[in-house]
Amino acid sequence: GRKLKFDKPVKINFIEDSNNSNKPLGKTAYYHPEEHEITVFTTGRLLKDILRSIGHELIHHKQHCKNPFDMSNHQEGYAQKDKSMRKKEKEAYLYGNILFRDWEDSYKKKHKGVS
């Protein structure tokens, strides 16, 4: 939370789900704004991919702490239909990936030879 500067703690749940992992477009992760919780699906995924998903969802937590939003009425396609949510998704993809990349580069620099 220090780098992202969110003011409420977030809980991260890791879920193993082989049915989900067998789907070509299965879930990777999602954020529960009302609960301040992130759920991450782990089965069959590379650690790097899981960490990238966490970065993305942490950006949604930061967004929610700054300006609360309600996901209870959002159905599939919300990021295409709702301009505000579209902007939040773009931010999460951009800043979540950059956050992960900065962390990854820093980790590799400290632990030379670790990939």
C-alpha positions in Angstrom: 0.0 0.0 0.0 2.9 2.4 0.5 3.7 2.9 -3.2 0.1 3.0 -4.3 -0.9 5.1 -1.2 -4.4 3.6 -0.6 -5.8 4.3 2.8 -7.8 1.1 3.4 -6.4 -2.4 3.7 -7.1 -5.0 1.1 -7.6 -8.7 1.5 -6.3 -11.0 -1.2 -7.9 -14.5 -1.6 -6.1 -17.1 -3.7 -8.5 -19.7 -5.2 -7.6 -23.0 -6.9 -10.3 -23.9 -9.4 -9.5 -26.6 -12.0 -12.8 -26.1 -13.8 -12.0 -22.4 -14.3 -8.4 -23.2 -15.4 -9.7 -25.6 -18.1 -11.7 -22.8 -19.8 -9.8 -21.0 -22.5 -11.2 -17.7 -21.2 -11.5 -18.5 -17.5 -11.4 -15.9 -14.8 -8.0 -14.6 -13.7 -8.9 -12.3 -10.9 -11.5 -9.7 -9.8 -12.0 -7.0 -7.2 -14.9 -6.8 -4.7 -15.2 -3.0 -3.9 -17.7 -3.4 -1.1 -15.5 -5.9 0.7 -12.1 -4.4 -0.2 -11.1 -7.9 -1.4 -9.3 -9.3 -4.4 -9.8 -12.8 -5.6 -7.1 -14.4 -7.7 -7.4 -17.7 -9.5 -4.1 -19.6 -9.4 -4.6 -23.1 -10.9 -2.5 -23.6 -14.0 -1.1 -20.1 -14.1 2.5 -18.8 -14.0 3.5 -16.9 -10.9 4.3 -13.9 -13.2 0.8 -13.9 -14.6 -0.7 -14.1 -11.1 1.4 -11.2 -9.9 0.4 -9.1 -12.9 -3.3 -9.8 -12.1 -2.7 -8.7 -8.5 -1.1 -5.5 -9.7 -4.2 -4.8 -11.9 -6.6 -5.5 -9.1 -4.6 -3.4 -6.6 -5.1 -0.4 -9.0 -8.9 -1.0 -8.8 -8.6 -1.0 -5.0 -6.7 2.3 -5.2 -9.4 3.7 -7.5 -12.1 2.6 -5.1 -10.3 4.1 -2.1 -10.0 7.5 -3.9 -13.5 7.5 -5.5 -15.8 4.6 -4.4 -17.6 2.8 -7.1 -20.3 0.2 -7.1 -19.9 -3.0 -9.1 -23.1 -4.7 -8.0 -25.1 -3.7 -11.1 -22.3 -4.4 -13.6 -22.8 -7.3 -15.9 -20.4 -8.8 -18.4 -19.2 -6.1 -20.9 -19.3 -3.3 -18.3 -15.8 -2.1 -19.4 -17.2 -1.7 -22.9 -20.5 -0.1 -22.1 -19.7 2.2 -19.1 -17.4 5.1 -20.0 -16.3 5.6 -16.4 -15.5 1.9 -15.9 -13.8 1.8 -19.3 -11.4 4.5 -18.0 -10.8 2.6 -14.7 -10.0 -0.6 -16.7 -7.5 1.3 -18.9 -5.8 2.7 -15.8 -5.7 -0.7 -14.2 -4.1 -2.3 -17.3 -1.6 0.5 -17.7 -0.6 1.2 -14.1 -1.0 -2.4 -12.9 1.4 -3.7 -15.6 3.9 -0.9 -14.9 3.7 -1.5 -11.2 4.5 -5.2 -11.8 7.2 -4.4 -14.3 9.0 -2.0 -11.9 8.8 -4.6 -9.1 10.1 -7.4 -11.4 13.0 -5.3 -12.6 13.9 -4.3 -9.1 13.7 -7.9 -7.9 15.9 -9.2 -10.7 18.5 -6.4 -10.0 18.6 -7.4 -6.3 18.7 -11.1 -7.1 20.9 -11.3 -10.1 20.5 -14.5 -12.1 16.9 -15.2 -10.9 14.4 -15.3 -13.7 
